[in-house]
Amino acid sequence: MKRVAVVVLLLAAAGVGFWLWRGRGGTPATSTVTQQGSAAKTSTGSTTSGTASAGMDAEGTANLVITVTSADGPLAGANVRLAPDEGEVVVLETDDKGIARADKIGAGDWKISASAAGYVAKGLESKTLKKNETVNVALTLDKGGVILKGTVTDVSGGPVVGARIDAAKLAGLMRPEDAVATAMTDKDGKYQIAVPVGHILVAAASADYAPQSKTVEVGASGATVDFALVPGSVVEGIVRDANTKQPVAGAAVIARRDAGGRTVLAEASRKRITSGADGKFKLAGLSPGAYELTARAGKLATKSPTLVGLGVAEQVSDVELLVAPGLVISGVVKNEKDEPVPGIEVDAGGHGVDGANATANDKGEFTFGGLPPGHYRVSASNETYLSDGGTAAELIDKDVTGVVVRVKTGLKITGHVEPRQVCQIEYDLDRTKIPEHIPSVVGGVNTTPNGEFSIGPAGPDAAVLTAHCTSGDKGSLTIDGKTTSNLVLDVQAGASISGRLVDTKGAPMVGATVMAALDGNDRRFTIINGMVTSGVQALTNANGEYTIAGLEAGPYRLDALDAGRPLRPKTVVRVTLSEKEKKTGVDLIVDRMDGVVSGVVTGPDGKPLADAWVSAHQDEQAMIDDLVQRDTKTNNDSLSITRSNDSEAGGIGEPAPVLTDAAGHFTISNLAHGKFEVVAEAQAGSIRGRAENVVPNATITIQAQGITTLAGTVHGANGPAAVFDVEIEGPINAARTFTDGAFELARVDPGDYTVRVTSSVGNAEQKVKVVPNQKTTIDVALAANAVVTGKVVDSEGKPLGGVGVVVIPDQGAGGASIRLDGPPPQTGPDGAFRVESKAVTSMFVIMTAGAPTIRRPLALVAGQTMDLGTVKVDPARPPPN
């Protein structure tokens, strides 16, 4: 399940012209049951030669035959990596004919990649395997790559043998590419793997240890990345029918850590395993902390998660997960011709509910069973079709059937650069035009060696394709959203900036990144998972030298990054380029990412705490403030920042967590010079503490205190609310949907919180103080919602359907901040909209692809409807540069 939470900051009246969200699933539910056990370790193998079997589940099984070749013929001894959407990664080794077979693997979506020593890894788009079918695929590997090497040890320094190393280049939205190189550590814990030059995500996984991942900027000379793994924990148990108490075979058991990000490549977004014929399950290699366990089998599902706390190398046994019939959403997926769409992936998710996905049958029909009550939005997409806004479904106490989910055919943009060569192609909206609908989200791609590219699916948007080639050539092509095949993107020599990146002592910064971004009155940053991804970027070599080529003429500001995090400059560097100018000698001086935070973790009694899990999370807002405030220019008319946290990309920019020693001491190194939140968790996740606004090089003390429960009752004018969403904001942020007028959020840190409740019958906001080890209970009285209605039309008066609209508090002339955890409410086919909101002075925003159209102020009154009438998208409103 994918989930992206996006914050778009509109820091000036001109606003921002690119709305970004993607949503599958919802916020993990908090839990109410705690079970604990005793310590133990497990060990399993992880590589099979030639053939493998894996993952029988409720969807059935399929067979997969993979052939790996090179220009010289079959490639023996290549590693084939099979990664399901959920569940364990399978690694196979090809035989002397270059063939690997995976027999009886779970039906569903699998990502397939192959790699070998001396060859560049190659991957395929996600492949859907149907029940009982046998699928043959082939991959041809090209020689090349540079060497990424390292050593994997445990925290005591001993080698970890047979650990799986995965490495992939980070692409659009900072997600790893499909081409994942895989290797295993030898008897000394060492590994060596071929990777491309660029930002590389590398992860280490072993059945006995908790996984880790790191980012590294790999130059022409390669790179070294070492890992020190912490022993993993184990959870064992059984799934039973809540009514008959009989074991349930083939149930999907999912474990999610309730705090902290996941480790990309080394594990799926959620740890998933299937119960056996006896209903039993075993989850291994878990990081210390608290996990929420759920199970689903057809229309049976757990009504609420079971919480399991794990210490280092701890084993919890005899966990019982009870499943019972849940609610159902069913329907059909249809395209713009009203035809059913078979085999398409369908997602059901929403704010505060656990999401689910399914595959439509050959009639385009889908069914989600075992769902808890809540507000859902059902959408569908695949490599051919785009979601057409999704369909809302509210589950309270009965099934919702007959749901029609609309999709529209996406465009496949194909062509080549001329002259043919390797380039990076970026897709962006044509901001000289204002498409009056929501654009699709399309990332950049790399061309094949002969310059060919394929992008999509994309919407019918006027767009600009920009090429930056390794040769230094550049070019752009404007497309109208109609002609998208066999395009020719002409490139020619561009301008360039070159120089050195050094630290304050003059030492070269090796494998870092220098970023050039257009510097004008309208500036844009894109930050994904704490990593700056905007601008044109280039890596430094062993001497700290860099060249940013393929640039257009114009003014640029230069920044330096390490693993996507800004390095603090001695001075801000600016360069103005003329057409094809080669600007040399542009040096940057920065502070290294050598910050250290150390200290002691104590328990509730104030005594030092051993084996506490300590992690540091950079404050993204502080990072943004630093980027902006250290700029001496003051004539910026607008600044737009897109910040996103993508669960599919994981917390790839975060430093690895550490454990405290016997005296409670910890040290976290290699930090950027910014502000951090440092979090400590211990005693199987039952106590937690944090320190905010920590600046390296600081020494701090964190007191971990008992976490507790926040509960309450919710009622409107006519009694208890039937279904409502609760969101808390404070030391931790959480959201969940509840029913029958009562809620309970477990694992809440002590501190001051704002509690927000929303429902179809009203809303409320309340302040509350949570104290350690003491359940806090509140009573929430809902105020009636205000309702905003109207109709959105284009400049010619034509209704605009499928356009996102939001009503947010009016934040004054300084701008606005909009947070999206999924698609916003949308206009109907006739352009009509109805949005419920809190009764405060508000602003109405139409989220078009150009600059937004805004109506403000709206003096909303509780229980009353404000009809805005016909709202015309403003064609004269200039889009941002």
N, C-alpha and C positions, 0 to 999 in steps of 0.2 A: 504494500500500500504506500502511495506517495503522498506527501503532504508538504506544502510550502506555505509558510506564513510570511507575508510580505508587508513591509511598511514603506509607503511612498510618502516622502516629505515634500510638501509644496512650500518652499521657503520664500516664495515671492508671488505676487499677484498673477504673473504669467503662467505659473503652474508647471506641470510636467506633461509631456505628450505620450508617455508610454506606460500603460497599466499592465502590471505583470502579476499573474497568479496562476497557480496550478493546484489542483486539489484532488486527492484521493484519500478517503478515510477522514478521520477526525481526531480530536484530542484524546489521548488515552484516558480511559476512566480510572479514577482512583479506586482504592479497594477498602474492604471493611473487615477482612478476616486475616489473621496472622497465624502462621504455623512455623515452627522451628525444629531443628534436628541437630545431629552431631557431625563431626568433621570426618572427611575421607577424601580420596583422590581416585580418579579413573584414568584409563589409558586405552586408546583405540588407534588402529592404523588409519592412514589417510590416502594412500595411493594404490591403485590396482593396475596391473599390466594386462592390457588387451580388452578385458571384459569387466563390467560392473553391474550390480543390481542395486536399486535404491528406491525407497520411498513409496511403497504401496499405500494408497489412501482412497478416500471415498470417490475420487474422480477416476479411479482405475489406473492401469499402467500402460506403458507404450515401450517400444524398442527404438533405439537410436544407433545408427552406424555412421561413424565419422572417418573419412579418409583424408589424410594429411600428406601433401606432396610439396616438392620444391621444383625448381627448374630442372633439376637433375633426376627427378622421378620420386617414387615413394620415400617418405621421410620416417624412418624407424626411430623409436625412442623419443618422439615428440610428446609433450604433455598436452592433453586435451582437458580443458576445464569446463564443467557443466554446472551452471548456477541457476537454481530455480528462483522464482519470485519470492518464495518463502521456503525455508528449509536448508539442508546442508549442501555444501558444494561437493561435487564429485570430481575427482581428478583421475584420468586414465592415461595410460602410456601406449602409444601405437606399436604394433608388432612389426615384423620385418617387411610387411607389405604396406606399412603406413596406415593400418586400420585399427581403430579402437571401437569396441562395441559396448553399449550400455543397455542391458536387458532389464525389462520390467522396472523402469523408472516411472515415477508418478506422472500421469498425464497432466498437461498444463503448459505454462510458459517456461522455457529454458533459454538462457543465454549461453552460447557456445563460442569458445575461443581456443586457439592452439598456439603453442610456442615451442621453440627449441633453441639450444645454444647456437649462437651465431646467426640467428634469424629474427626478423621483426615479427612480433605477435600479430595475429589477425583474428578478428572476431566477426560474428554474424549478428544480424538483427535478431531480436527475440523470436524464438521458434515455438509455435504452439503445437504440442503433441496431443493427439486425440487418443481416446481409449482404444487399446488393442491394435493400433497401427504401428507399422515399422517405417521409420523415416531415414533416408540416406542423405548425408550432407558431405560436402567436400571443401577443404580450405587449402590454398596454395600459399606457402610462406616465401617471402623474399629475404635474401641475405642482407645483413646489416645490423644497425643498432649500436649503441655504446653500452659499456658494462656498468651495471649497478650491482654492487656487492656489499657484503656485510656479515655480521655474526649475530646469531640469536642465542641468548643465554637466559637462564632464569635469574631471579633477583639475587641469588647467592653466587652467581658468576659461572655456574656450570653450563656446559653446552646443551642446547635443546636439539635433539636429533629428530629428523623427519618432520620438522615444522614446515607448513606450507607458506610460501612467499608469493604474494600476488602483487603485480605492478601494472599500472595503466596510466596513460597520459590523461590529464584533466582537460576536458573540452568545454563546450558551451554550458552555462549555468554551473560550472565547476563540478560537473559530474564526470566520473571516469568513463573513458571510451569503451566501446564493446571489446576492443582488442586488449585482452588481459594476459600478460605473460606470467607463467607459473613455474616455480622451481621448488625443490625440497632441500632442506639443510642436510649437510653430511654429518659424519660422526663427530666432527669438531664444532658443529653448529654453524658452519659457514655456508653461504649461498652465493651464487653468481647468476645474473640474469641479464638478457639483452633487452634494452628499452630505447625508445626514441629520445631525442633531445627535447627538453621542455619541462613543464611542471608535471611531476610524476607523483602519483599517490601509490605508496607501497605499504603493504600490510602483512603481518605475521600471524598465523593461526596454528594452534596445536590442540589436540583433544584434552590435554592435561592442563592447559593454561588459558587464561583470559586473553583474548586477541588484542592487538594494538595496530594502529596505523599512523603513518607520518607522511607529510609532503616534503618533497625535495626538488630543487631546481637543478636538473641534470644538464651539464654542458657537454662539449665535444670530448672532454677527457673522462666522462663518466662521473660517478659519485659513490659514496659509501654511506650506508644507513645501517646502524646497529639497533637491536632490540633487546630489552631486558624484560622478560615476561613474568607476570605474577601468576602463581598457581591458581587454576580455575576451580569452580565449585560445581556441585552436582545436585540436581533435583530429581527425585524419583517418585512415582505415584501411580494412581489408577483413575480412569474415567468411568463413572457409573451413571446409569439412568436414575434420575432423582425419584421417579415413581416406583420402579421395579427393583432398584438397587443392583441390577445386573450390570456386569462390565460392558462397556461400549467399545467395540472394535473399530478401527479406522477413523477415530476422531482426531481432528487437527488440534494439537495442544500448542498454544503460543505463549511464550514468556517474553515480557517486555520490562526492561529496567525502568523504574518510575522516575528516575532523574538522570540527567547526563545524556550525551549523544551516543550513537552507536559507532562501531568501527567498520567503515566501508570496506568492501572486498573481503575482509576477514570473516564477516558474518552478515547475514541478511538483516533487513531493517527490524525484523522481529525473529527471535529464535523460535523455530517451528519444528515440531516432530509429530509423527503419527502414532497413535496408540496401536499396540499389537492386538492379536486375536483375543488375548486375555484382558484387554483394556489397559494394560500397563504402559508406562512411558518413562523415558529417562532423558534428561537434558543435562549435557556436560559442557565444560569449558566456559562457565559463566563468570563474569567479573563480580567482585564483592559488591554488595548493595542489596536493595529490595526489589523484588520482581513481582509483577502482576501476571498471574496465570489464568488463562481462559481456555475453554475447549468448545468445539463446534463439530457436530456430525449431522449433516442434513438439516432438518428442521429443529434439531436439538441443540441447545447452547446453554452455557453457564449464564445465570441471571446476573451475577456480579463477579468480578475478579477475586481470586484468592491471592493474598499477599504472602510471599515467602521471603524471609530475610536471610541473606547469606554473608558469612564472613569469608576470610581468605581460606581457600581450599576446604570449605565446609560442605558436608553432604546432608541434604534434607530428604528424608524418606517418608513413606506412608502419606503423601499428599493425596487427598481425595477430591476430585473435581466432579461435581454433580451437574448433569445436563438435563434440561427439561424443554418441552416445546416452547418456542418463542414466536414472535410475530413475523409476518411474511410480507415482503414487497415483491410483486410479480408484474410482468408486463411484456412489452415487445419493443424492439429498436427498429425505427424506420428512417429511411433517408428522405431527401427532399422530393423524391418522386412517390412518396408514400409506400415504398417497397420495403419489406422486412430485410434486415441485414443479418445474415447468419454468421456465427463464429466470432462476433465482435466482443471485445472485453467491456464489461459493464461494471461501473463502480457505484456504490451507495455509501455516502458519508455525509458528515455534517458537523457543525460546531458542537463539541461536547459529547459526541457519540463515537463509538468504535465503528470504523468502517468495514465494508466487506466488498469482495469483488466476485464476479461470476463470468462465465462465457456463454453467450447466447447460443441456442441450439440452431439446427438447420432451418428453422422457421423464424429466427430472430427473437425467440422467446427467452426470457430469463426469470429466475426465481431466487430471491434472497430469503433464506429461512433462519430462524433462531435469532432474530434481531431484537434488541431491547427497544423500549419506547424512545421516541425522540423525533427531531426535525431532520429529515434527510433530503439530500439532493442526489438524484440518480442521473448519471451521465455515461456516455459511451464514446470510445475512440479506438482507432487502430492505425495502421500505417496508411490507410486509404481515407478514412473518415475522421472529421473533427467533430467534437461535441458542439451542438447548437444551443448551448446555454444550460442544458440539464432540466430535469423536471422535479419539482418539489413534492415530497410525500411526508405526511405527518402520521407517525404511529403513536397511538395512545393505548387503546385496549382492543383493537380489532385489526385484521389484516387489511392491506391496501393492495388491490388487484387492478388489472387493466391499465397500468401506467404505460403511457406512450413516451418513449425517449427519442428525441429527434437528433439526427446527425446530418452533417453536410459533407459533400465530397471535398476533400482537401486537394490542393494542387501539389504536383511533384515538379520541382524546378530543376531542370537538368541542363547541362551544357559543358563547355570547357573554356579554359583561359587560352589566349593566343598572344604570343607564342606559348606553346604547351610547356608547362613546368609545374613544380610543386608550389602551391599557394594556400593560404588560409582565406576562406570565403566567409564573410560576415553578411548576415541578412538583417536589414533594418528597414523600418517604415520610411516611405518617402515623405519627409516632413515638410516638403513644399506643398503637399496636398493634405487635406484633412479627411481621411476616410471616416465616414460617419457610422462606424460600428466598432465593436471591440476586435482588435487584431489577434491573430494567433501568436503563440509564443514559439519562436523558431531560433535555435542556436546556430552557431557557426560550424562549419565543416572544413576538413582538409581535402584538397584534391588528391586524386590518384597520381602516381608518378608521371602519367601522360597528360595531367592537367584537367581531368574530367571531374565534375562535381554533381552531386544530387542532394537536394534539400527538400524537406517536406515531411509530412503534409503541411501546407501553409494555406492561409485564407486568401480570398481574392483581393488582397491589399496591393495598392501601388507601393512598390518597395525599391530599395537600392541594394544591389549586391556589390560589395567592396572586396577587392582582392589585395592581399599583402603577401608577396612572394619571397621565398628564401633568397632569391637572387637580388632582391631590392627593387624589383619591379612592382608597380601598383596600378590599379585601375578600378573603375566603377561602372556599373550598368544599371540604369533605371528600368524597371519592368512595370507593366501596367496591371499585372494580376490576371491577364488573359493569355498572352503568349508566354509560355513558360518552358517549352521544350527546345532542345538543341540550340540553346543560347550560346553566343560567343562573347566572352568578356575580354576585351582587348586590354593588355597591360603594357606598360612602358616604364622606363627608368623613372623612379621617383626621387624625391629629396630624401636626405638622411641626416641623422645626428649621431656622432660617435665621440667617444671619450673614455674616461675611466671612472669607476666607482671605487672610492677608497674610504677607510674609516678615519677618525680624527687623528690617528697616529700615522696615517699615510699607507697603511697596509691594504692590499687589494681585497675587495669583497668578491669572493669567488662564488659562482653559481647563484648570484642574486639577480634581481630583475630591475631594469630601468624602464619606466613607463612614461610615454609622451602623450599628453592629452591636450586637445585644442583649448586654448586659453582665450576666453572672450567674456562678453557680458552675460552669457548664459553657459553655465558649467554643469556637467552631469557626472555623477559617480554611480557605479554599480558595485555593490558589496554583497557577496553571496557567501553565507556561512563564515562571515568575518574576514573574507578575502577579497581584496580589490581586484575586480576583473575588467574594468573599463580601460580605455586608452589603447595605444599600440605598445606592446611590450617586447623586450629583448633580454636575453640572458647575458651575464658577464662571463668571461673566460677565466683561465687560471691567473691572468695578470689583472683581473678586474676590468678588462676592456669590454666595451659594448658597442654595437651599432644598431640603431633603430632605422630601418630602411623602409622604402615604399611609402613615404609620407607626402601628403599634399602640401602645397604652399600655405603658409599661415603662421600665426603665433602659437607656440606650445609652452606648456609648463611641464617640467620633468620632476618625477618622484621616483624614489627607490623603494623596492619591496623585498621582503624575505618571506618566502612561503605565503605570498599574498598579503602580508602585513606591512604597513608603511614603516620605513626606517626614518628616524628623526634626522632631518637635514641640518647642516650648519647654517646654510642660507637657501632660500628658494631660488631655483635656477629656471630662467626663461630664455627661449630661443625663438627668433622669427626667421622662417625659411622662405626663400623665393623658389620658383619652379625649378625642380631638379638640382637644387643647391646641395652640396655635400659639406655640411657644417662639421668641423673637426675640433678636437681639443676641448670639448664640453665636459668638464669634470664635475663630479658630485662628491661631496664630503658628508658622511652620515655617521651616526652612532650605530654600533653593531647591536644585533639582537643578543646582547650578553647580560640582560637583566636577570637578577636572582631575587626570588622571594623565599625566605626561610623563616623558621619559627617553631612553635610548639603547639600541639593540639592537646587540650585538656578535656577531661570528662565533666559531667555535671558537678562532681565533687571538687573540681579544680585541680585534680591530680593528672600528671602526664598520661596520655593515652596511646598505647602501642597499637600498631596495625590499623590505624585510621587511613582511609582512602582520601587523599587530598588532591584537588584539581583546581586549575586556574583558568578563568574564562575572561578574555579581554572584553572590556566594556566598549561595544561598537559605537555607541553614541559619543563616548569620550574620544574614540578614534576619529570620528567624523568631525567633532568639534576641533580637534587638534589640526586636522587637515585644513579646515576652513580658517581657523583663527590665526594660524601661524603665517597665513598669506597676507602680505602687506598691501595687496590691492584692495581697494574699497569700493570700486565702481561696478561690482557685479550686480546686474539687474535681476538675475534669477539664478537660483541654485537648486537643482533637482537631484535627489538621491533615492535610488531604489535599493532597499535593503531586503534581503530574503534569507530565510533559514529553511533549507531544503533537506527534509529527512532522507531523501534518496542519496544526497551527497554527503550526509553525516557531518560530524564536527571536525572536518578535515583540517581546519586551521588551528585547532586547539593543541597545546602542549600535552604530552602524555601525563596521566596522573601518577602520583607516587604514594608509597606507604610510609607511615611514620615508623621510626625504630622503637626499641624498647623504652627509650626515654621520651617518646612522643615527638621527637624532632623530625623535621622534613625540610627538604630543599628542592625547589623547582627552578630549573635553569633555562637559559636560552630564551628569555622573554623579551618581547618588544618593550620599548620605553613608552608605556601608556598606563592606563588605569585597568586594574583587574578586580574581579570578584573571586575570592579564594574560598572554596567550599571543602569542608571536612565531614566525612561520614564514617561511622564505626558501629560496632556491636550489631552486625547483621542488619544495618540500616535503621536501627531503632533510635539512634541519636545523630544529630547533625548540627553543624554550626557554620558560620560564614563571616567573612570580613570583606567589606566593600571599599572601593576607591583605593585599592592597594597599588602603590607605585614602586617598581623596582628602584633601588635595592633596599628593600625594607625587611625588617625582622618583626614578625607579628605573633600574637597568641590568639588562637581560636578556641573558644569554649563550645564544645558540642553538648547540646541539651536534648532532652527527650522530645521527640516530635509527638504530635497529638492529633485530635480530631476536631473538626469544625462542623457543626450540624445546625439544623434549624427547621422551622416551619415556614411555609409560604402560602399566603392567602390573598385573594382579591375580594371584590365587593360581594361576590356570591359564594364565598367559601374557599376551601383549599384549591390551589391551582392543579389542574389535571396533568399537565406536562409543562416543564419550564427548564430554562438553562441557568446554571449558576457559574459565574466566573469570579475568581478571586485574584487580586493583584496585591503583592507585598513581597516579603522575602522569597516566596515562591509564587509562580503564576500557574493556575490550573483552571480547567473548565470541564463541566459534565452536565448531562441532561438527567432530570429526575422526574418522578411522577407522584401523584397522590398527595401533594402538599407537604412533602418532607424531603430533606436532603441530608447527606452525610459525606464529608470529604475527609478521608483518612490521610495520614502522613503529611500533616501540615506543620511547617516550622513555626516556632514561636515568633511573635512580632505583630506589627500593626498592618491591618489589611483593609482594602476596599472590596466589599462584596457587591456584585452587580447581578441582579436577577432579571431575566427577560422572558416573556411569554406572550401568547396571543391575547391574554386578558389583562396584561399590565406589565409594569416594570418597576424596579426599585434599586436604590443604591444606599449602602449602609457601611459605616465604619465599625471595625471591631478589633479588639486586642486579644491575641491568642497567647496564652501563657503555657510554659512547659508542663508536660505530663498531666494536663487538666483539660478535659473535654469542654469546649466552648459551644454554647447553644444560643442561637438568636431567633427572634421572630421577625419575619419580613412581611410588611403590608404593601401590596402592589398598588401603584397609582395607575390609572387607566392610560393606555397608550394614546398618543396623538397619531393621526393617520394623514399621510400626504398622498394625493392622487393627481393624475393628469395624463397627458399624452405627449410623447416626444415625436417630433417631425424633423425632417431635414430642411435645408434652406429653401426648397421648393414646395414645402408643405406635405411631403410624402411621409406616411408613418414609418418610424424606425423600430423594427422589432429586434429583440435579442440584444438590446443595449443595456449595459450595466448602469444602475442608478443607486445612489446612496444618499442617506440623510444623516449628517453628522453635526455635532455641536459647532456653532459658529465660533471660530477661534480668533476672530479679529482680523484686522487688515494685514497682519504680519504673515498670514499664510494658513496652511492647514496640514494636518497629519492624518492619513487614512490607513488603517490596518485591515488587511484582508487575510482571513484564514481559509478562503475558498471563494468561489464565484459570488459576486454580489447579487441582489435582486435584479431581475431583468424585465425589460418591457415585453409585452405580448406582441403577437404578430401585427396587431393594430396600433402598436406604439404605446398602448395604455400601461400604466403602472400604478401600484398601490404599495406603499412602504409604511410600516409601523415604526414609531420612534418614540423616544423619551420626549416629554413635553418641556423642552428648553429652547432658547433662541438658537436656531439651526441654520444650516445651509444645505441646499439641494445640489448634488453634483451629478452631471451626466458624464460617464466615463468613456468618452470617445477617444479614438486613436490620436487625434491631434490634441490641442490644448483643451482642457475640460470646459464645459459650459456650466456656469454656476448661477444659482438663484439665491440671493441672500439679502437681508436676514429674513428668516421665517419665524414668526412669533407663534410657536405651536402651543396649543392648549390641550390639557389632558382630556381624553374622551371625545375630542372634536376632530373633524376632518377638514383639512385645508386642501382645496382643489386648486392646483396651479394652472388648470386649463391646458392650453396648447403651449408646449415649451419647444421653441425652435433652436436647433443647434446653430450656434453663431458662426456663420461662414467667414466673418471678417476677423475673427479672433486669431491672431498670428500664432502658429506653432512655435515651440522653442527651437533654437538652433541646434 
